[in-house]
């Protein structure tokens, strides 16, 4: 009897224990990449271990998601991604038209990968494409809007820029720590741009320590790594300015929260950046809502 009671106690403890990401993905019928995307998009509420190494999902959250699936709110459909060909079919337009919409910024990629020729393959949320087709049918047929033609005639391609903005917004939502938020924004600025905004070397070192990887990096060849790096850094003057100002604002908040670590022998505070006008600060906050691709 004592052995049976001990077994039941162990089972009860296991039932209440948060699940690992791998186990949660398995029980939800998701690939690990789909699970990670669902967490990033806010569809799955997950916690992170104290050392930040592993994600965990509470059993209650898993029960909620499984109950939603029984109501035909399939999670796998919400995170289904498609490329240009399948996306065009979904919207009932030609791949050429789809490409124009993407380059002009009407649809924003959620992921990308490099194929064996190191060409970028952008992926989009199928759910968002269907919503756009329903919401703006005028974009799908006939003459392109003037704004869209102007972007394309100028040779612009906003896919990488919009992906970066979206990625930063999604990652920023994952933390409330102002230094971590600043580190996320700093990740799209090259070292020269970063040094111009953050002149204190200890602050730069702290940001670099906290900076997350925008994408997974596994076993890349040097040419692939170089091609990938070009996609991760802001390259348009307007985008660079936007991210620099955003970083300056976030640094203001981070410094008020706590100072960056520095050697015990030097506790002097860094000189503050010029105070940003409150009107501009409020405007930037509104513009930086999740999903906002930044300045147009």
C-alpha positions as CSV (number, residue, x, y, z in Angstrom):
1,X,0.0,0.0,0.0
2,X,2.8,2.4,0.9
3,X,4.5,1.7,-2.5
4,X,1.2,2.4,-4.3
5,X,0.7,5.7,-2.5
6,X,4.3,6.8,-3.3
7,X,3.7,5.9,-7.0
8,X,0.5,8.0,-7.0
9,X,2.2,10.9,-5.3
10,X,5.0,10.8,-7.9
11,X,2.5,10.7,-10.8
12,X,0.5,13.6,-9.3
13,X,3.7,15.6,-9.0
14,X,4.7,14.8,-12.6
15,X,1.2,15.8,-13.9
16,X,1.6,19.3,-12.4
17,X,5.2,19.8,-13.6
18,X,5.7,22.1,-16.6
19,X,6.6,20.3,-19.9
20,X,9.7,20.7,-21.9
21,X,9.4,22.4,-25.3
22,X,10.0,19.1,-27.0
23,X,7.4,17.3,-25.0
24,X,4.8,20.1,-25.4
25,X,5.4,20.3,-29.2
26,X,4.9,16.5,-29.4
27,X,1.6,16.6,-27.5
28,X,0.4,19.4,-29.6
29,X,1.3,17.6,-32.8
30,X,3.7,20.4,-33.9
31,X,7.2,20.3,-35.4
32,X,9.7,22.0,-33.2
33,X,10.0,24.9,-35.6
34,X,6.2,25.3,-35.6
35,X,6.2,25.3,-31.8
36,X,9.0,28.0,-31.6
37,X,7.1,30.1,-34.1
38,X,3.8,29.7,-32.1
39,X,5.6,30.9,-28.9
40,X,7.1,33.8,-30.7
41,X,3.7,34.8,-32.2
42,X,2.1,34.6,-28.7
43,X,-0.1,31.6,-29.5
44,X,1.6,29.5,-26.8
45,X,2.4,30.9,-23.4
46,X,5.7,29.6,-22.3
47,X,8.1,30.3,-19.4
48,X,11.9,30.2,-19.4
49,X,14.2,28.5,-16.9
50,X,16.0,30.7,-14.5
51,X,19.2,30.4,-16.5
52,X,17.4,31.2,-19.7
53,X,18.4,27.9,-21.3
54,X,15.0,26.0,-21.7
55,X,11.4,26.9,-22.4
56,X,8.7,25.2,-20.4
57,X,4.9,25.0,-20.9
58,X,2.5,24.6,-18.0
59,X,0.0,21.7,-18.2
60,X,-2.8,24.1,-17.9
61,X,-1.6,25.9,-21.0
62,X,-1.4,22.7,-22.9
63,X,-5.0,21.8,-21.8
64,X,-6.2,25.2,-23.1
65,X,-4.5,24.7,-26.5
66,X,-5.8,21.2,-26.9
67,X,-9.3,22.3,-26.0
68,X,-9.1,25.1,-28.6
69,X,-8.1,22.5,-31.2
70,X,-11.2,20.5,-30.5
71,X,-13.2,23.7,-31.4
72,X,-11.5,23.7,-34.8
73,X,-9.1,26.5,-33.9
74,X,-6.2,24.4,-35.1
75,X,-2.9,25.8,-33.9
76,X,-0.9,24.1,-36.7
77,X,-3.0,26.2,-39.2
78,X,-2.2,29.4,-37.4
79,X,1.5,28.8,-37.8
80,X,1.5,27.3,-41.2
81,X,3.9,29.1,-43.5
82,X,4.1,29.1,-47.3
83,X,6.5,30.3,-50.0
84,X,5.7,32.4,-53.0
85,X,4.2,29.7,-55.2
86,X,1.9,28.3,-52.5
87,X,1.1,31.8,-51.2
88,X,0.1,32.9,-54.7
89,X,-2.2,29.9,-55.1
90,X,-3.7,30.6,-51.7
91,X,-4.5,34.2,-52.7
92,X,-5.5,33.1,-56.3
93,X,-3.0,35.4,-58.0
94,X,0.1,34.9,-60.1
95,X,3.5,34.4,-58.4
96,X,4.6,37.6,-60.2
97,X,1.8,39.6,-58.5
98,X,2.6,38.0,-55.2
99,X,6.2,39.0,-55.5
100,X,5.2,42.6,-56.2
101,X,3.0,42.7,-53.1
102,X,5.8,41.3,-51.0
103,X,8.6,43.6,-52.3
104,X,6.3,46.6,-51.9
105,X,5.7,45.7,-48.3
106,X,2.0,44.7,-48.4
107,X,2.8,41.3,-46.9
108,X,5.6,40.7,-44.4
109,X,7.6,37.5,-44.2
110,X,7.7,35.7,-40.9
111,X,10.7,33.4,-41.6
112,X,13.3,32.8,-44.3
113,X,16.0,30.3,-45.2
114,X,18.8,30.0,-47.7
115,X,18.5,27.3,-50.3
116,X,21.5,25.3,-51.6
117,X,22.3,28.1,-54.0
118,X,22.3,30.6,-51.0
119,X,19.2,32.3,-52.5
120,X,16.8,33.7,-49.9
121,X,13.5,31.9,-49.7
122,X,10.9,34.0,-47.8
123,X,8.0,32.4,-45.9
124,X,4.7,33.9,-45.0
125,X,1.9,33.0,-42.6
126,X,-0.9,31.4,-44.6
127,X,-3.4,32.9,-42.2
128,X,-2.3,36.4,-42.9
129,X,-2.3,36.0,-46.7
130,X,-5.9,34.7,-46.6
131,X,-6.9,37.7,-44.4
132,X,-5.3,40.1,-46.8
133,X,-7.0,38.6,-49.8
134,X,-10.4,39.0,-48.0
135,X,-9.7,42.5,-46.6
136,X,-8.1,44.1,-49.7
137,X,-9.3,42.3,-52.9
138,X,-8.4,45.4,-54.9
139,X,-4.7,44.6,-54.5
140,X,-5.1,41.2,-56.2
141,X,-6.4,42.3,-59.7
142,X,-6.2,45.2,-62.1
143,X,-3.6,48.0,-62.1
144,X,-1.4,48.2,-59.0
145,X,-2.0,51.1,-56.7
146,X,0.2,54.2,-57.3
147,X,2.0,53.8,-54.0
148,X,2.9,50.2,-54.8
149,X,4.1,51.2,-58.3
150,X,6.3,54.0,-56.8
151,X,8.0,51.5,-54.5
152,X,8.6,49.0,-57.2
153,X,9.7,51.6,-59.8
154,X,12.3,52.8,-57.3
155,X,13.7,49.3,-57.2
156,X,12.9,48.8,-53.5
157,X,12.5,45.4,-51.8
158,X,11.1,45.8,-48.4
159,X,11.0,42.1,-47.5
160,X,14.2,41.9,-45.4
161,X,13.5,45.3,-43.8
162,X,10.0,44.3,-42.8
163,X,11.1,40.9,-41.6
164,X,13.7,42.5,-39.3
165,X,11.1,44.9,-37.9
166,X,8.7,42.2,-37.3
167,X,11.3,40.0,-35.7
168,X,12.4,42.7,-33.3
169,X,8.8,43.5,-32.3
170,X,8.1,39.8,-31.6
171,X,11.3,39.3,-29.6
172,X,10.7,42.5,-27.6
173,X,7.3,41.3,-26.5
174,X,9.0,38.3,-24.9
175,X,10.7,40.4,-22.2
176,X,9.9,43.3,-19.9
177,X,13.6,44.0,-19.1
178,X,14.6,47.3,-20.7
179,X,18.2,46.3,-21.2
180,X,17.1,43.1,-23.0
181,X,14.8,45.1,-25.1
182,X,17.6,47.5,-26.0
183,X,19.8,44.6,-26.8
184,X,17.2,43.2,-29.2
185,X,17.0,46.5,-31.1
186,X,20.8,46.8,-31.1
187,X,21.1,43.5,-32.9
188,X,20.3,45.0,-36.3
189,X,22.9,47.8,-36.1
190,X,26.5,47.1,-37.3
191,X,29.4,47.8,-34.8
192,X,30.0,51.3,-36.1
193,X,26.4,52.4,-35.9
194,X,26.1,50.8,-32.4
195,X,29.2,52.6,-31.2
196,X,27.9,56.0,-32.4
197,X,24.7,55.5,-30.4
198,X,26.2,53.8,-27.3
199,X,29.5,55.4,-26.6
200,X,30.1,53.7,-23.3
201,X,32.1,50.5,-23.9
202,X,30.6,48.8,-20.8
203,X,27.1,49.4,-22.0
204,X,28.0,48.1,-25.4
205,X,29.5,45.0,-23.9
206,X,26.4,44.5,-21.8
207,X,24.1,44.8,-24.8
208,X,26.3,42.3,-26.7
209,X,26.0,39.9,-23.8
210,X,22.2,40.2,-23.7
211,X,21.7,40.3,-27.5
212,X,19.6,37.3,-28.8
213,X,20.2,35.6,-32.1
214,X,17.6,36.8,-34.6
215,X,17.7,33.4,-36.3
216,X,19.1,29.9,-35.4
217,X,22.7,29.5,-36.6
218,X,23.8,25.8,-37.1
219,X,26.7,24.5,-39.1
220,X,26.8,27.3,-41.6
221,X,29.6,27.5,-44.2
222,X,31.4,30.9,-44.3
223,X,29.6,32.0,-47.6
224,X,26.2,31.1,-46.1
225,X,27.1,32.9,-42.9
226,X,28.1,36.0,-44.9
227,X,24.8,35.9,-46.9
228,X,22.8,35.5,-43.7
229,X,24.6,38.3,-42.0
230,X,23.6,40.7,-44.8
231,X,19.9,40.0,-44.0
232,X,20.2,40.6,-40.3
233,X,21.6,44.1,-40.4
234,X,19.6,47.3,-41.2
235,X,20.8,48.6,-44.6
236,X,18.4,51.3,-45.6
237,X,19.1,54.9,-44.3
238,X,15.6,55.4,-43.0
239,X,15.6,52.0,-41.3
240,X,19.0,52.7,-39.7
241,X,17.9,56.1,-38.4
242,X,14.7,54.5,-37.1
243,X,16.6,51.8,-35.2
244,X,19.2,54.2,-33.8
245,X,16.5,56.5,-32.4
246,X,14.6,53.5,-31.0
247,X,17.8,52.3,-29.3
248,X,18.4,55.7,-27.8
249,X,14.9,55.7,-26.3
250,X,15.3,52.2,-24.9
251,X,18.7,53.1,-23.5
252,X,17.1,56.0,-21.6
253,X,14.7,53.6,-19.9
254,X,17.4,51.0,-19.3
255,X,19.7,53.5,-17.6
256,X,16.8,54.6,-15.3
257,X,16.2,50.9,-14.5
258,X,19.8,50.0,-13.6
259,X,23.3,50.8,-14.7
260,X,25.3,48.4,-16.9
261,X,27.8,46.2,-15.1
262,X,31.3,47.7,-14.9
263,X,34.5,46.9,-13.0
264,X,34.4,47.6,-9.3
265,X,37.1,50.2,-9.6
266,X,35.1,52.3,-12.0
267,X,31.5,53.1,-10.8
268,X,31.1,56.4,-12.7
269,X,27.9,56.6,-14.6
270,X,28.0,57.1,-18.4
271,X,27.0,60.5,-19.7
272,X,23.3,60.4,-20.7
273,X,22.3,60.8,-24.3
274,X,20.4,64.0,-25.1
275,X,16.9,63.8,-23.7
276,X,14.4,62.9,-26.4
277,X,11.4,65.2,-26.6
278,X,8.3,63.6,-25.0
279,X,6.2,64.1,-28.1
280,X,8.7,62.2,-30.2
281,X,9.0,59.5,-27.6
282,X,5.2,59.0,-27.6
283,X,5.1,59.0,-31.4
284,X,7.8,56.4,-31.6
285,X,6.1,54.2,-29.0
286,X,2.9,54.2,-31.1
287,X,4.8,53.4,-34.3
288,X,6.7,50.5,-32.7
289,X,3.6,48.4,-32.1
290,X,4.1,44.7,-32.8
291,X,3.9,44.0,-36.6
292,X,4.7,47.7,-37.5
293,X,7.3,47.6,-40.2
294,X,8.6,51.0,-39.2
295,X,8.8,54.1,-41.3
296,X,7.4,53.9,-44.8
